[in-house]
Amino acid sequence: MDTGIQCSFGTEYQLSKTICVFAELTTVNVNHTFKREKILRYEVDGIDLLSTLESTEFNDLDDCAVFNHVGLNIGIKYIFGK
């Protein structure tokens, strides 16, 4: 299990008792390190060549994948029951 951080900040403006508009900036920072890998398919020009590989499993990898992103959310919020 890998962990990361997510942060958001934003504002909203009330148009009436039940309707608001909002804007929010969100950022997510997560890195994942892979320790093992298995090749499931290996094709060249549409021909399956998986059986020609010496090994399809790799252990003790140190590959890192980065899942960072930033997003802007803008919308209308309706409040029920006020």
Secondary structure, DSSP 8 states (H G I E B T S, - for coil): ---EEEEEEEEEEESSSSEEEEEEEEEEEEEEEEEEEE----EETTEE-GGGSS-SEEEEEEEEEE--EEEEEEEEEE----
